[in-house]
């Protein structure tokens, strides 16, 4: 897994590439907590290049969401592929997370 940080108006973007699993999800959590400690509490996780996410990865996203909310911001997920979108829908996490499909101009 690779995480690239990008700037957008009013938010930081964590562009994730590869697979998000138990083996590497701590890296994602570390990056997100680093952003929060630097004062960035509105974060978008872009899944455009994510092939797979397991339950540990989903748990990490839930933890990151809490970190951002505790700081007064929020966590959005963007560009989920069909299979990942289906996992979020089946687990009803699509109601927990704000999930978007486009770029910087989307609210």
N, CA, C and O of each residue as an XYZ file, in Angstrom:
428
protein
N       0.842     -1.172      0.000
C       0.000      0.000      0.000
C       0.888      1.237      0.000
O       1.957      1.262      0.610
N       0.427      2.235     -0.684
C       1.128      3.516     -0.745
C       0.125      4.621     -0.452
O      -1.016      4.554     -0.910
N       0.531      5.637      0.304
C      -0.321      6.778      0.621
C       0.396      8.044      0.193
O       1.495      8.333      0.666
N      -0.228      8.801     -0.704
C       0.301     10.094     -1.134
C      -0.605     11.183     -0.580
O      -1.827     11.106     -0.710
N      -0.013     12.191      0.033
C      -0.780     13.312      0.564
C      -0.881     14.397     -0.495
O       0.103     14.749     -1.146
N      -2.108     14.926     -0.655
C      -2.351     15.967     -1.645
C      -3.174     17.069     -0.992
O      -3.940     16.822     -0.061
N      -3.003     18.288     -1.493
C      -3.769     19.428     -1.001
C      -4.955     19.690     -1.902
O      -4.851     19.624     -3.127
N      -6.086     19.990     -1.279
C      -7.269     20.474     -1.966
C      -7.811     21.620     -1.139
O      -7.504     21.721      0.049
N      -8.612     22.487     -1.741
C      -9.187     23.575     -0.948
C      -9.959     23.011      0.250
O     -10.844     22.173      0.081
N      -9.630     23.460      1.427
C     -10.313     23.100      2.674
C     -10.134     21.652      3.119
O     -10.836     21.213      4.030
N      -9.228     20.900      2.515
C      -9.052     19.502      2.931
C      -7.688     18.985      2.495
O      -7.064     19.509      1.572
N      -7.252     17.955      3.178
C      -6.088     17.174      2.755
C      -6.618     15.869      2.181
O      -7.620     15.333      2.654
N      -5.952     15.370      1.178
C      -6.348     14.112      0.550
C      -5.261     13.081      0.786
O      -4.078     13.341      0.568
N      -5.681     11.912      1.232
C      -4.792     10.764      1.342
C      -5.153      9.851      0.168
O      -6.138      9.115      0.224
N      -4.355      9.906     -0.881
C      -4.589      9.065     -2.056
C      -3.912      7.723     -1.803
O      -2.687      7.635     -1.720
N      -4.727      6.688     -1.683
C      -4.239      5.362     -1.319
C      -4.140      4.503     -2.574
O      -4.995      4.572     -3.458
N      -3.082      3.692     -2.639
C      -2.880      2.812     -3.789
C      -2.542      1.406     -3.300
O      -1.750      1.234     -2.373
N      -3.148      0.408     -3.930
C      -2.842     -0.985     -3.610
C      -3.938     -1.639     -2.779
O      -5.126     -1.445     -3.039
N      -3.535     -2.406     -1.792
C      -4.481     -3.101     -0.914
C      -4.310     -2.576      0.507
O      -3.200     -2.268      0.943
N      -5.438     -2.479      1.224
C      -5.421     -2.012      2.613
C      -5.803     -3.202      3.482
O      -6.960     -3.620      3.513
N      -4.815     -3.738      4.185
C      -5.035     -4.955      4.963
C      -4.402     -4.825      6.351
O      -3.767     -3.822      6.677
N      -4.594     -5.852      7.140
C      -4.011     -5.912      8.473
C      -2.507     -5.658      8.426
O      -1.946     -5.047      9.335
N      -1.866     -6.124      7.378
C      -0.413     -5.994      7.259
C       0.068     -4.551      7.118
O       1.212     -4.248      7.456
N      -0.802     -3.647      6.616
C      -0.315     -2.295      6.343
C      -1.243     -1.170      6.811
O      -0.924      0.003      6.614
N      -2.366     -1.497      7.418
C      -3.329     -0.450      7.768
C      -2.804      0.503      8.834
O      -3.299      1.625      8.939
N      -1.820      0.095      9.623
C      -1.248      0.995     10.624
C      -0.562      2.193      9.966
O      -0.499      3.274     10.552
N      -0.055      2.001      8.762
C       0.550      3.111      8.023
C      -0.511      4.162      7.691
O      -0.264      5.362      7.804
N      -1.683      3.700      7.283
C      -2.785      4.605      6.976
C      -3.213      5.369      8.226
O      -3.450      6.575      8.169
N      -3.312      4.673      9.344
C      -3.684      5.304     10.614
C      -2.632      6.333     11.026
O      -2.974      7.430     11.470
N      -1.364      5.985     10.881
C      -0.275      6.891     11.238
C      -0.334      8.167     10.402
O      -0.187      9.264     10.941
N      -0.545      8.037      9.099
C      -0.637      9.208      8.216
C      -1.812     10.099      8.624
O      -1.677     11.320      8.699
N      -2.958      9.481      8.887
C      -4.142     10.248      9.272
C      -3.966     10.953     10.600
O      -4.334     12.120     10.739
N      -3.408     10.258     11.576
C      -3.161     10.882     12.881
C      -2.137     12.009     12.754
O      -2.224     13.018     13.453
N      -1.173     11.830     11.862
C      -0.194     12.890     11.615
C      -0.852     14.142     11.062
O      -0.520     15.256     11.467
N      -1.782     13.960     10.141
C      -2.518     15.105      9.595
C      -3.315     15.794     10.697
O      -3.318     17.021     10.792
N      -3.989     15.003     11.528
C      -4.793     15.574     12.611
C      -3.914     16.353     13.584
O      -4.288     17.440     14.023
N      -2.751     15.805     13.923
C      -1.869     16.504     14.862
C      -1.280     17.767     14.248
O      -0.878     18.678     14.972
N      -1.224     17.830     12.920
C      -0.768     19.038     12.227
C      -1.900     20.046     12.023
O      -1.690     21.112     11.446
N      -3.115     19.699     12.505
C      -4.245     20.621     12.415
C      -5.175     20.381     11.244
O      -6.139     21.126     11.068
N      -4.918     19.367     10.441
C      -5.801     19.056      9.313
C      -6.843     18.038      9.778
O      -6.541     16.854      9.924
N      -8.062     18.507     10.007
C      -9.090     17.602     10.517
C     -10.162     17.298      9.472
O     -11.052     16.486      9.724
N     -10.091     17.930      8.320
C     -10.973     17.582      7.205
C     -10.125     16.828      6.197
O      -9.304     17.411      5.488
N     -10.339     15.528      6.148
C      -9.497     14.650      5.339
C     -10.367     13.811      4.418
O     -11.431     13.331      4.808
N      -9.895     13.643      3.187
C     -10.537     12.785      2.202
C      -9.585     11.624      1.921
O      -8.403     11.836      1.650
N     -10.099     10.408      1.987
C      -9.311      9.238      1.608
C      -9.781      8.830      0.215
O     -10.926      8.417      0.036
N      -8.900      8.945     -0.759
C      -9.232      8.639     -2.145
C      -8.862      7.186     -2.449
O      -7.707      6.780     -2.325
N      -9.868      6.425     -2.846
C      -9.709      4.992     -3.104
C      -9.584      4.655     -4.585
O      -9.692      3.488     -4.962
N      -9.359      5.645     -5.416
C      -9.320      5.406     -6.865
C      -8.406      4.238     -7.244
O      -8.718      3.484     -8.166
N      -7.286      4.082     -6.544
C      -6.313      3.047     -6.899
C      -6.241      1.930     -5.864
O      -5.237      1.223     -5.786
N      -7.304      1.765     -5.066
C      -7.339      0.687     -4.077
C      -8.026     -0.528     -4.690
O      -9.130     -0.429     -5.227
N      -7.367     -1.656     -4.603
C      -7.882     -2.890     -5.183
C      -8.691     -3.709     -4.189
O      -9.590     -4.453     -4.581
N      -8.374     -3.573     -2.894
C      -8.987     -4.431     -1.879
C      -8.818     -3.792     -0.511
O      -7.805     -3.147     -0.238
N      -9.821     -3.975      0.353
C      -9.702     -3.567      1.742
C     -10.294     -4.675      2.604
O     -11.365     -5.198      2.296
N      -9.602     -5.036      3.683
C     -10.133     -6.073      4.568
C     -10.744     -5.420      5.811
O     -10.789     -4.194      5.914
N     -11.214     -6.244      6.752
C     -11.908     -5.723      7.930
C     -10.982     -4.864      8.796
O     -11.441     -3.910      9.425
N      -9.704     -5.182      8.836
C      -8.756     -4.358      9.597
C      -8.635     -2.971      8.970
O      -8.547     -1.967      9.676
N      -8.632     -2.927      7.660
C      -8.585     -1.643      6.959
C      -9.832     -0.816      7.217
O      -9.752      0.397      7.410
N     -10.978     -1.471      7.220
C     -12.231     -0.772      7.514
C     -12.222     -0.262      8.950
O     -12.646      0.863      9.213
N     -11.743     -1.079      9.874
C     -11.631     -0.652     11.266
C     -10.723      0.554     11.410
O     -10.984      1.439     12.224
N      -9.654      0.593     10.621
C      -8.742      1.728     10.629
C      -9.454      2.991     10.170
O      -9.248      4.061     10.744
N     -10.285      2.880      9.148
C     -11.041      4.037      8.670
C     -12.015      4.539      9.736
O     -12.204      5.745      9.891
N     -12.625      3.620     10.462
C     -13.525      4.010     11.547
C     -12.741      4.757     12.625
O     -13.201      5.781     13.132
N     -11.569      4.251     12.971
C     -10.709      4.927     13.956
C     -10.301      6.309     13.478
O     -10.327      7.269     14.249
N      -9.924      6.417     12.208
C      -9.535      7.719     11.657
C     -10.699      8.694     11.671
O     -10.516      9.880     11.944
N     -11.883      8.204     11.381
C     -13.070      9.052     11.407
C     -13.267      9.647     12.799
O     -13.571     10.831     12.942
N     -13.091      8.817     13.814
C     -13.219      9.294     15.193
C     -12.164     10.343     15.515
O     -12.467     11.350     16.155
N     -10.940     10.119     15.083
C      -9.862     11.084     15.319
C     -10.219     12.434     14.702
O     -10.048     13.475     15.337
N     -10.715     12.417     13.463
C     -11.058     13.657     12.775
C     -12.245     14.347     13.441
O     -12.241     15.566     13.611
N     -13.253     13.573     13.815
C     -14.426     14.156     14.490
C     -14.047     14.745     15.841
O     -14.547     15.805     16.217
N     -13.176     14.073     16.568
C     -12.727     14.593     17.861
C     -11.998     15.922     17.706
O     -11.996     16.746     18.620
N     -11.386     16.123     16.557
C     -10.683     17.375     16.279
C     -11.569     18.445     15.681
O     -11.104     19.547     15.390
N     -12.851     18.131     15.494
C     -13.790     19.107     14.950
C     -13.954     19.036     13.446
O     -14.563     19.926     12.851
N     -13.432     18.011     12.826
C     -13.522     17.880     11.374
C     -14.263     16.628     10.966
O     -15.208     16.209     11.634
N     -13.837     16.033      9.876
C     -14.485     14.828      9.389
C     -13.623     14.098      8.379
O     -12.641     14.630      7.862
N     -14.019     12.868      8.115
C     -13.329     12.014      7.157
C     -14.311     11.627      6.066
O     -15.404     11.139      6.351
N     -13.923     11.844      4.818
C     -14.732     11.450      3.677
C     -13.978     10.398      2.886
O     -12.748     10.397      2.839
N     -14.729      9.506      2.270
C     -14.155      8.497      1.384
C     -14.561      8.847     -0.036
O     -15.696      9.253     -0.285
N     -13.621      8.686     -0.972
C     -13.897      9.087     -2.349
C     -13.442      8.010     -3.319
O     -12.430      7.343     -3.105
N     -14.211      7.853     -4.391
C     -13.856      6.978     -5.513
C     -13.721      5.517     -5.129
O     -12.758      4.859     -5.522
N     -14.675      5.004     -4.364
C     -14.680      3.585     -4.029
C     -15.063      2.780     -5.261
O     -16.022      3.114     -5.957
N     -14.315      1.726     -5.526
C     -14.671      0.824     -6.611
C     -15.942      0.065     -6.270
O     -16.376      0.061     -5.118
N     -16.537     -0.571     -7.257
C     -17.817     -1.259     -7.057
C     -17.758     -2.312     -5.955
O     -18.665     -2.384     -5.125
N     -16.712     -3.124     -5.933
C     -16.622     -4.175     -4.916
C     -16.479     -3.596     -3.513
O     -17.103     -4.079     -2.568
N     -15.664     -2.573     -3.382
C     -15.485     -1.948     -2.075
C     -16.763     -1.236     -1.658
O     -17.151     -1.284     -0.491
N     -17.416     -0.579     -2.602
C     -18.691      0.090     -2.321
C     -19.718     -0.919     -1.817
O     -20.484     -0.625     -0.900
N     -19.732     -2.098     -2.413
C     -20.667     -3.158     -2.016
C     -20.389     -3.609     -0.574
O     -21.328     -3.832      0.190
N     -19.127     -3.744     -0.200
C     -18.770     -4.119      1.173
C     -19.285     -3.072      2.155
O     -19.843     -3.418      3.197
N     -19.101     -1.807      1.831
C     -19.581     -0.741      2.712
C     -21.106     -0.743      2.797
O     -21.665     -0.485      3.863
N     -21.772     -1.028      1.703
C     -23.239     -1.082      1.717
C     -23.741     -2.275      2.531
O     -24.661     -2.130      3.336
N     -23.146     -3.444      2.330
C     -23.590     -4.640      3.057
C     -23.371     -4.510      4.561
O     -24.156     -5.026      5.357
N     -22.314     -3.826      4.940
C     -22.030     -3.643      6.368
C     -22.696     -2.379      6.920
O     -22.534     -2.042      8.093
N     -23.442     -1.690      6.065
C     -24.157     -0.449      6.414
C     -23.223      0.689      6.810
O     -23.650      1.662      7.432
N     -21.976      0.567      6.457
C     -21.026      1.637      6.730
C     -21.161      2.787      5.739
O     -20.582      3.855      5.941
N     -21.922      2.572      4.671
C     -22.180      3.669      3.743
C     -23.034      4.748      4.402
O     -23.067      5.884      3.929
N     -23.721      4.407      5.485
C     -24.478      5.400      6.248
C     -23.590      6.090      7.288
O     -23.895      7.202      7.718
N     -22.519      5.454      7.685
C     -21.591      6.008      8.675
C     -20.634      7.012      8.043
O     -20.375      8.077      8.603
N     -20.111      6.658      6.867
C     -19.141      7.501      6.177
C     -19.827      8.367      5.128
O     -20.861      7.996      4.572
N     -19.235      9.521      4.872
C     -19.608     10.321      3.712
C     -18.786      9.790      2.542
O     -17.556      9.835      2.560
N     -19.485      9.285      1.522
C     -18.810      8.680      0.375
C     -19.132      9.505     -0.858
O     -20.298      9.714     -1.192
N     -18.082      9.974     -1.534
C     -18.253     10.807     -2.716
C     -17.595     10.127     -3.918
O     -16.903      9.118     -3.784
N     -17.830     10.710     -5.092
C     -17.294     10.080     -6.294
C     -16.457     10.984     -7.170
O     -15.887     10.518     -8.157
N     -16.363     12.261     -6.844
C     -15.613     13.122     -7.764
C     -14.460     13.815     -7.060
O     -14.046     13.414     -5.972
N     -13.954     14.847     -7.688
C     -12.742     15.497     -7.209
C     -12.974     16.660     -6.275
O     -13.918     16.674     -5.485
N     -12.095     17.630     -6.382
C     -11.990     18.719     -5.414
C     -13.229     19.609     -5.357
O     -13.462     20.245     -4.328
N     -14.024     19.680     -6.404
C     -15.158     20.596     -6.399
C     -16.392     20.049     -5.739
O     -17.381     20.766     -5.589
N     -16.361     18.802     -5.341
C     -17.532     18.221     -4.704
C     -17.571     18.607     -3.229
O     -16.536     18.637     -2.564
N     -18.777     18.904     -2.715
C     -18.877     19.296     -1.302
C     -18.500     18.179     -0.357
O     -18.536     18.361      0.860
